[in-house]
């Protein structure tokens, strides 16, 4: 049973364990930035911290357990970022509408503009994703870059990834659907939608969400991996152009 102090506070031992785990993860991120996930070494981290290898294994059973913790933290951070972005967008929209409604002299066009002034949630999420990625490229590349050889994420991690996709599906469901002919991929997608985890979205929305996910991650991955270096154009403007194109359907 976990040790706790007065009023349920963490015990000194628990606080020490939390601090050590945080330092281990911090040093692991440093390793990832210099050598990549495949070269992550618990023994090297233990040496940096002045610990023995067996001592460090009291905190993480093996390399995969540490990688899982890092990946979980990354996905959780992005999921929280998405939820906050949608909530902030809704709050800002509500404040704008309330300000116009409070003005008795506001005409119908002004009130319509207040409702239309909010960017679609899909755009809000797109730019939130870019800010999140640029804030910590190594964190982004751990979950959306080259897979770690031999590593398989547990269900608890894939559930957070599905949570992120569900937020995007909700946002895409709110967009007007473009009138376009069905393609063979639409038929294939209708039969292979387990990845949507039971979301009620129809096939056109699934395809729209996948278009957002693949194209925006494509731009971000190329940018963060340095593939635009020397090409002179502004990656931020390219990203914005992609978002506008995706919103247009």
C-alpha beads as a LAMMPS data file, in Angstrom:
LAMMPS data file: protein, C-alpha beads

249 atoms
248 bonds

1 atom types
1 bond types

-500.0 500.0 xlo xhi
-500.0 500.0 ylo yhi
-500.0 500.0 zlo zhi

Masses

1 110.0

Atoms # bond

1 1 1 0.000 0.000 0.000
2 1 1 1.437 3.427 -0.936
3 1 1 2.830 5.464 1.886
4 1 1 1.104 8.766 2.514
5 1 1 1.601 11.546 5.006
6 1 1 -0.933 13.757 6.694
7 1 1 -4.232 14.323 4.859
8 1 1 -3.230 11.932 2.064
9 1 1 -0.066 13.840 1.093
10 1 1 2.685 11.876 -0.624
11 1 1 5.310 10.457 1.687
12 1 1 8.971 11.530 1.403
13 1 1 9.725 8.193 -0.272
14 1 1 6.996 8.737 -2.862
15 1 1 8.166 12.278 -3.531
16 1 1 11.734 11.020 -3.976
17 1 1 10.565 8.332 -6.387
18 1 1 8.624 10.916 -8.409
19 1 1 11.680 13.174 -8.583
20 1 1 13.949 10.323 -9.677
21 1 1 11.490 9.181 -12.354
22 1 1 11.259 12.739 -13.662
23 1 1 15.062 12.999 -13.867
24 1 1 15.310 9.642 -15.622
25 1 1 12.804 10.798 -18.228
26 1 1 14.579 14.126 -18.645
27 1 1 17.875 12.350 -19.334
28 1 1 16.096 9.927 -21.649
29 1 1 14.818 12.875 -23.708
30 1 1 18.398 14.155 -23.894
31 1 1 19.514 10.769 -25.224
32 1 1 16.707 10.702 -27.774
33 1 1 17.798 14.096 -29.048
34 1 1 21.366 12.967 -29.651
35 1 1 21.164 9.272 -30.532
36 1 1 17.513 8.450 -31.260
37 1 1 15.086 6.125 -29.521
38 1 1 16.697 2.927 -30.794
39 1 1 19.900 3.812 -28.909
40 1 1 18.164 4.593 -25.598
41 1 1 20.202 3.001 -22.784
42 1 1 19.058 2.682 -19.184
43 1 1 22.582 1.822 -18.096
44 1 1 23.913 5.038 -19.646
45 1 1 21.227 7.033 -17.851
46 1 1 22.075 5.307 -14.577
47 1 1 25.728 6.203 -15.014
48 1 1 24.862 9.867 -15.669
49 1 1 22.797 9.930 -12.491
50 1 1 25.443 8.224 -10.373
51 1 1 23.298 5.130 -9.918
52 1 1 23.922 1.474 -10.615
53 1 1 22.023 -0.210 -13.411
54 1 1 20.054 -2.451 -11.014
55 1 1 19.082 0.596 -8.942
56 1 1 17.584 2.326 -11.969
57 1 1 15.597 -0.797 -12.859
58 1 1 13.653 -0.287 -9.650
59 1 1 11.996 2.650 -11.428
60 1 1 11.626 1.253 -14.932
61 1 1 11.677 -2.487 -15.613
62 1 1 13.322 -2.165 -19.011
63 1 1 13.892 0.124 -21.966
64 1 1 10.407 -0.418 -23.351
65 1 1 8.825 0.590 -20.044
66 1 1 10.713 3.885 -20.187
67 1 1 9.813 4.434 -23.851
68 1 1 6.169 3.733 -23.029
69 1 1 6.252 6.384 -20.317
70 1 1 7.760 8.937 -22.707
71 1 1 5.268 8.125 -25.451
72 1 1 2.356 8.217 -23.022
73 1 1 3.465 11.639 -21.786
74 1 1 3.762 12.902 -25.370
75 1 1 0.345 11.663 -26.462
76 1 1 -1.259 12.917 -23.251
77 1 1 0.277 16.333 -23.817
78 1 1 -1.082 16.517 -27.370
79 1 1 -4.528 15.257 -26.325
80 1 1 -4.694 17.915 -23.602
81 1 1 -3.531 20.519 -26.122
82 1 1 -6.325 19.541 -28.516
83 1 1 -9.009 19.621 -25.828
84 1 1 -7.787 23.006 -24.609
85 1 1 -7.636 24.429 -28.137
86 1 1 -11.248 23.497 -28.863
87 1 1 -12.420 24.783 -25.474
88 1 1 -10.530 28.062 -25.879
89 1 1 -11.938 28.538 -29.373
90 1 1 -15.490 27.983 -28.142
91 1 1 -14.953 30.361 -25.222
92 1 1 -13.549 33.097 -27.464
93 1 1 -16.457 32.672 -29.877
94 1 1 -19.001 32.877 -27.062
95 1 1 -17.397 36.054 -25.716
96 1 1 -17.463 37.675 -29.149
97 1 1 -21.102 36.800 -29.698
98 1 1 -22.028 38.043 -26.224
99 1 1 -20.299 41.378 -26.878
100 1 1 -22.257 41.893 -30.078
101 1 1 -25.543 40.791 -28.473
102 1 1 -24.982 43.327 -25.682
103 1 1 -24.815 46.112 -28.251
104 1 1 -28.432 47.049 -28.914
105 1 1 -27.381 48.968 -32.025
106 1 1 -25.545 46.066 -33.624
107 1 1 -27.083 45.195 -36.961
108 1 1 -27.819 41.720 -38.289
109 1 1 -24.618 41.625 -40.342
110 1 1 -22.484 42.342 -37.275
111 1 1 -24.169 39.560 -35.369
112 1 1 -23.653 37.169 -38.260
113 1 1 -19.993 38.165 -38.470
114 1 1 -19.538 37.443 -34.755
115 1 1 -20.754 33.898 -35.235
116 1 1 -18.744 33.419 -38.405
117 1 1 -15.585 34.997 -37.034
118 1 1 -14.499 31.918 -35.165
119 1 1 -12.198 29.637 -37.111
120 1 1 -13.502 26.077 -37.570
121 1 1 -12.301 23.668 -34.894
122 1 1 -10.386 21.754 -37.572
123 1 1 -8.270 24.864 -38.260
124 1 1 -7.849 25.534 -34.537
125 1 1 -6.565 21.987 -34.084
126 1 1 -4.240 22.235 -37.078
127 1 1 -2.459 25.290 -35.716
128 1 1 -2.449 23.859 -32.187
129 1 1 -0.702 20.779 -33.604
130 1 1 1.934 22.902 -35.308
131 1 1 2.637 24.951 -32.174
132 1 1 2.866 21.786 -30.102
133 1 1 5.256 20.156 -32.584
134 1 1 7.548 23.161 -32.911
135 1 1 7.704 23.606 -29.134
136 1 1 9.443 20.223 -28.761
137 1 1 10.398 18.561 -32.071
138 1 1 11.930 15.522 -30.377
139 1 1 8.689 14.797 -28.547
140 1 1 6.787 15.063 -31.837
141 1 1 9.210 12.813 -33.711
142 1 1 9.081 10.153 -30.982
143 1 1 5.404 9.496 -31.675
144 1 1 5.118 10.514 -35.337
145 1 1 8.620 9.850 -36.635
146 1 1 10.441 6.602 -37.356
147 1 1 9.014 3.732 -35.238
148 1 1 11.290 2.327 -32.532
149 1 1 12.521 -1.106 -33.718
150 1 1 10.962 -3.935 -31.708
151 1 1 8.682 -1.663 -29.686
152 1 1 4.908 -2.172 -29.500
153 1 1 2.785 0.377 -27.667
154 1 1 0.381 -1.010 -25.054
155 1 1 -3.377 -0.438 -25.264
156 1 1 -3.272 2.404 -22.739
157 1 1 -1.077 4.390 -25.134
158 1 1 -3.050 3.624 -28.287
159 1 1 -6.204 4.678 -26.418
160 1 1 -4.784 8.185 -25.980
161 1 1 -3.870 8.285 -29.679
162 1 1 -7.478 7.322 -30.456
163 1 1 -8.691 10.102 -28.164
164 1 1 -6.703 12.602 -30.228
165 1 1 -8.210 11.271 -33.449
166 1 1 -11.716 11.454 -31.959
167 1 1 -11.261 15.192 -31.342
168 1 1 -10.224 15.643 -34.979
169 1 1 -13.165 13.545 -36.189
170 1 1 -15.550 15.730 -34.207
171 1 1 -13.991 18.832 -35.759
172 1 1 -14.199 17.442 -39.290
173 1 1 -17.814 16.376 -38.750
174 1 1 -18.661 20.048 -38.149
175 1 1 -17.269 21.111 -41.539
176 1 1 -19.519 21.411 -44.597
177 1 1 -19.089 18.410 -46.845
178 1 1 -17.843 18.959 -50.375
179 1 1 -19.864 17.462 -53.188
180 1 1 -17.486 15.064 -54.879
181 1 1 -17.779 11.631 -56.475
182 1 1 -16.982 8.544 -54.420
183 1 1 -13.673 6.780 -55.041
184 1 1 -12.466 3.201 -54.521
185 1 1 -10.781 4.410 -51.333
186 1 1 -14.146 5.559 -49.941
187 1 1 -15.483 2.028 -50.349
188 1 1 -12.359 0.574 -48.771
189 1 1 -12.530 3.032 -45.892
190 1 1 -16.163 2.172 -45.193
191 1 1 -15.087 -1.432 -44.588
192 1 1 -11.960 -0.598 -42.581
193 1 1 -12.939 1.891 -39.919
194 1 1 -11.935 0.101 -36.713
195 1 1 -9.300 2.801 -36.171
196 1 1 -12.154 5.289 -35.575
197 1 1 -13.041 3.369 -32.380
198 1 1 -16.802 3.431 -32.911
199 1 1 -17.047 7.134 -33.803
200 1 1 -20.357 7.878 -35.520
201 1 1 -18.741 9.807 -38.381
202 1 1 -19.680 8.743 -41.875
203 1 1 -17.152 7.760 -44.510
204 1 1 -16.770 11.300 -45.963
205 1 1 -15.858 12.621 -42.513
206 1 1 -13.416 9.775 -41.937
207 1 1 -11.724 10.595 -45.214
208 1 1 -11.632 14.320 -44.383
209 1 1 -10.025 13.604 -41.015
210 1 1 -7.461 11.308 -42.607
211 1 1 -6.659 13.983 -45.165
212 1 1 -6.034 16.487 -42.372
213 1 1 -3.952 13.992 -40.402
214 1 1 -1.769 12.736 -43.228
215 1 1 -1.152 16.021 -45.039
216 1 1 -0.435 18.126 -41.961
217 1 1 1.802 15.481 -40.419
218 1 1 3.537 15.187 -43.765
219 1 1 4.404 18.882 -43.779
220 1 1 5.418 18.898 -40.111
221 1 1 7.538 15.764 -40.359
222 1 1 9.433 17.074 -43.360
223 1 1 9.945 20.453 -41.691
224 1 1 11.125 19.076 -38.345
225 1 1 13.422 16.573 -40.039
226 1 1 15.136 19.401 -41.914
227 1 1 14.002 18.459 -45.405
228 1 1 12.980 22.025 -46.239
229 1 1 16.414 23.382 -45.390
230 1 1 17.845 25.291 -48.316
231 1 1 14.512 25.556 -50.140
232 1 1 14.015 29.145 -48.924
233 1 1 10.207 29.123 -48.655
234 1 1 8.381 29.691 -45.366
235 1 1 7.143 26.334 -43.936
236 1 1 4.593 28.195 -41.827
237 1 1 2.984 29.678 -44.919
238 1 1 3.024 26.283 -46.616
239 1 1 1.287 24.771 -43.578
240 1 1 -1.327 27.549 -43.647
241 1 1 -1.936 26.952 -47.357
242 1 1 -2.492 23.256 -46.670
243 1 1 -4.962 24.069 -43.903
244 1 1 -6.898 26.416 -46.206
245 1 1 -6.961 23.796 -48.949
246 1 1 -8.201 21.131 -46.541
247 1 1 -10.930 23.411 -45.187
248 1 1 -12.086 24.074 -48.733
249 1 1 -12.765 20.370 -49.064

Bonds

1 1 1 2
2 1 2 3
3 1 3 4
4 1 4 5
5 1 5 6
6 1 6 7
7 1 7 8
8 1 8 9
9 1 9 10
10 1 10 11
11 1 11 12
12 1 12 13
13 1 13 14
14 1 14 15
15 1 15 16
16 1 16 17
17 1 17 18
18 1 18 19
19 1 19 20
20 1 20 21
21 1 21 22
22 1 22 23
23 1 23 24
24 1 24 25
25 1 25 26
26 1 26 27
27 1 27 28
28 1 28 29
29 1 29 30
30 1 30 31
31 1 31 32
32 1 32 33
33 1 33 34
34 1 34 35
35 1 35 36
36 1 36 37
37 1 37 38
38 1 38 39
39 1 39 40
40 1 40 41
41 1 41 42
42 1 42 43
43 1 43 44
44 1 44 45
45 1 45 46
46 1 46 47
47 1 47 48
48 1 48 49
49 1 49 50
50 1 50 51
51 1 51 52
52 1 52 53
53 1 53 54
54 1 54 55
55 1 55 56
56 1 56 57
57 1 57 58
58 1 58 59
59 1 59 60
60 1 60 61
61 1 61 62
62 1 62 63
63 1 63 64
64 1 64 65
65 1 65 66
66 1 66 67
67 1 67 68
68 1 68 69
69 1 69 70
70 1 70 71
71 1 71 72
72 1 72 73
73 1 73 74
74 1 74 75
75 1 75 76
76 1 76 77
77 1 77 78
78 1 78 79
79 1 79 80
80 1 80 81
81 1 81 82
82 1 82 83
83 1 83 84
84 1 84 85
85 1 85 86
86 1 86 87
87 1 87 88
88 1 88 89
89 1 89 90
90 1 90 91
91 1 91 92
92 1 92 93
93 1 93 94
94 1 94 95
95 1 95 96
96 1 96 97
97 1 97 98
98 1 98 99
99 1 99 100
100 1 100 101
101 1 101 102
102 1 102 103
103 1 103 104
104 1 104 105
105 1 105 106
106 1 106 107
107 1 107 108
108 1 108 109
109 1 109 110
110 1 110 111
111 1 111 112
112 1 112 113
113 1 113 114
114 1 114 115
115 1 115 116
116 1 116 117
117 1 117 118
118 1 118 119
119 1 119 120
120 1 120 121
121 1 121 122
122 1 122 123
123 1 123 124
124 1 124 125
125 1 125 126
126 1 126 127
127 1 127 128
128 1 128 129
129 1 129 130
130 1 130 131
131 1 131 132
132 1 132 133
133 1 133 134
134 1 134 135
135 1 135 136
136 1 136 137
137 1 137 138
138 1 138 139
139 1 139 140
140 1 140 141
141 1 141 142
142 1 142 143
143 1 143 144
144 1 144 145
145 1 145 146
146 1 146 147
147 1 147 148
148 1 148 149
149 1 149 150
150 1 150 151
151 1 151 152
152 1 152 153
153 1 153 154
154 1 154 155
155 1 155 156
156 1 156 157
157 1 157 158
158 1 158 159
159 1 159 160
160 1 160 161
161 1 161 162
162 1 162 163
163 1 163 164
164 1 164 165
165 1 165 166
166 1 166 167
167 1 167 168
168 1 168 169
169 1 169 170
170 1 170 171
171 1 171 172
172 1 172 173
173 1 173 174
174 1 174 175
175 1 175 176
176 1 176 177
177 1 177 178
178 1 178 179
179 1 179 180
180 1 180 181
181 1 181 182
182 1 182 183
183 1 183 184
184 1 184 185
185 1 185 186
186 1 186 187
187 1 187 188
188 1 188 189
189 1 189 190
190 1 190 191
191 1 191 192
192 1 192 193
193 1 193 194
194 1 194 195
195 1 195 196
196 1 196 197
197 1 197 198
198 1 198 199
199 1 199 200
200 1 200 201
201 1 201 202
202 1 202 203
203 1 203 204
204 1 204 205
205 1 205 206
206 1 206 207
207 1 207 208
208 1 208 209
209 1 209 210
210 1 210 211
211 1 211 212
212 1 212 213
213 1 213 214
214 1 214 215
215 1 215 216
216 1 216 217
217 1 217 218
218 1 218 219
219 1 219 220
220 1 220 221
221 1 221 222
222 1 222 223
223 1 223 224
224 1 224 225
225 1 225 226
226 1 226 227
227 1 227 228
228 1 228 229
229 1 229 230
230 1 230 231
231 1 231 232
232 1 232 233
233 1 233 234
234 1 234 235
235 1 235 236
236 1 236 237
237 1 237 238
238 1 238 239
239 1 239 240
240 1 240 241
241 1 241 242
242 1 242 243
243 1 243 244
244 1 244 245
245 1 245 246
246 1 246 247
247 1 247 248
248 1 248 249
